[in-house]
Amino acid sequence: MWETFSVYHSVRRAARRPLPYDDIVSVIEFYDRHPINEAQVLAAVARRRGSGTSLRASDLFDFDQDHYGGLAAVETLARRAGVAPAARVLDVCAGLGGPARFLAYRFGCRVAAVELNSGRAAGAARLTRLVGLDRHVVVARADATALPFARARFDACLSQEAFLHIADKATVLGECRRVLRPGGRLAFTDWIARPRLGDLERQRLREWMAATTLQTIDGYRALLGRAGFTTVRAEDLSDEWRPILRSRREMYRALRDETIARFGEPWYHDYQQVYGFFVGLVEDGKLGGGRFSGTA
Ligand SMILES: C[S@@+](CC[C@H](N)C(=O)[O-])C[C@H]1O[C@@H](n2cnc3c(N)ncnc32)[C@H](O)[C@@H]1O
């Protein structure tokens, strides 16, 4: 608890408009016990490759991407954001740094990866060093609603499946706009609420998965416009995500023994239930995914 408390205060000091305390705590706690974590990634790589050999970024790619659609999804966002070898790229809410490393590996660009959770930020930095990409990818532990960068610092900004955790979407989009140079591009994917999503279901997603607030496709389009983005594009990915989420639920089941060893059996069953609830909402068409982009 003390760690969480200190993190809150360091984030709060830096923030222009601090996140609500409960939101910070629940996001940090959710990812502190996430089935995808640094140790699990390394164990999976060791099972595939054996230990003792030096690792390359590509050895991690099947395991270090905590979003839907894998590398192809990152590549599509990179194209929407205009990522090129000379681009200065920001990955907001970077998790274990998988997408940031892929961008550096694939395009040869430099990437700054920002992550709130201290364990994940430290893990991202360690994995990046391990595969020798630390000259291309820097990791900062910071809150996306108070980015620790000067105005117009980046050419492209990306984010995947993370803004659902941030209630103040206007501020996070405003921060992305502030750190992009004029003409720079933002591209992100996120969960989206569809018309039949009920209040009780929203409340459960908030309590169980730290999904603080969910936007609609039109809501995001309007928020991007208000944040000053032009040429806004919004795509509904819900149909694409449905089979991806089914296989992700299977992947979490396959991680049963590891997850129990790391976090205990009750937690494993709780997570299965929560994830099943989430996938059920997607199957029912109450929840989906969207891809968004715009020019600063
Ligand atoms: C589903 S994971 C996605 C990680 C990464 N984008 C990927 O695709 O592998 C969402 C991440 O967002 C981070 N996050 C949530 N709220 C944040 C905030 N306010 N600032 C920075 N990171 C945040 C979480 O800690 C978590 O690591």
PDBQT file of the ligand as one rigid body, heavy atoms in Angstrom, charges set to zero:
ROOT
HETATM    1  C1  LIG A 301      -3.620  -3.018 -21.711  1.00  0.00    +0.000 C 
HETATM    2  S1  LIG A 301      -2.105  -2.324 -21.193  1.00  0.00    +0.000 S 
HETATM    3  C2  LIG A 301      -1.420  -1.878 -22.783  1.00  0.00    +0.000 C 
HETATM    4  C3  LIG A 301       0.093  -1.797 -22.740  1.00  0.00    +0.000 C 
HETATM    5  C4  LIG A 301       0.740  -1.501 -24.103  1.00  0.00    +0.000 C 
HETATM    6  N1  LIG A 301       0.099  -0.370 -24.752  1.00  0.00    +0.000 N 
HETATM    7  C5  LIG A 301       0.692  -2.700 -25.025  1.00  0.00    +0.000 C 
HETATM    8  O1  LIG A 301      -0.083  -2.644 -26.006  1.00  0.00    +0.000 OA
HETATM    9  O2  LIG A 301       1.419  -3.674 -24.804  1.00  0.00    +0.000 OA
HETATM   10  C6  LIG A 301      -2.540  -0.702 -20.556  1.00  0.00    +0.000 C 
HETATM   11  C7  LIG A 301      -1.386   0.005 -19.855  1.00  0.00    +0.000 C 
HETATM   12  O3  LIG A 301      -1.748   1.371 -19.599  1.00  0.00    +0.000 OA
HETATM   13  C8  LIG A 301      -1.113   1.754 -18.399  1.00  0.00    +0.000 C 
HETATM   14  N2  LIG A 301      -1.774   2.983 -17.874  1.00  0.00    +0.000 N 
HETATM   15  C9  LIG A 301      -3.032   3.081 -17.390  1.00  0.00    +0.000 A 
HETATM   16  N3  LIG A 301      -3.292   4.350 -17.016  1.00  0.00    +0.000 NA
HETATM   17  C10 LIG A 301      -2.174   5.074 -17.271  1.00  0.00    +0.000 A 
HETATM   18  C11 LIG A 301      -1.825   6.446 -17.119  1.00  0.00    +0.000 A 
HETATM   19  N4  LIG A 301      -2.680   7.330 -16.575  1.00  0.00    +0.000 N 
HETATM   20  N5  LIG A 301      -0.597   6.840 -17.517  1.00  0.00    +0.000 NA
HETATM   21  C12 LIG A 301       0.295   5.958 -18.043  1.00  0.00    +0.000 A 
HETATM   22  N6  LIG A 301       0.019   4.626 -18.210  1.00  0.00    +0.000 NA
HETATM   23  C13 LIG A 301      -1.202   4.197 -17.828  1.00  0.00    +0.000 A 
HETATM   24  C14 LIG A 301      -1.303   0.538 -17.502  1.00  0.00    +0.000 C 
HETATM   25  O4  LIG A 301      -0.476   0.563 -16.370  1.00  0.00    +0.000 OA
HETATM   26  C15 LIG A 301      -1.009  -0.580 -18.496  1.00  0.00    +0.000 C 
HETATM   27  O5  LIG A 301       0.348  -0.940 -18.492  1.00  0.00    +0.000 OA
ENDROOT
TORSDOF 0
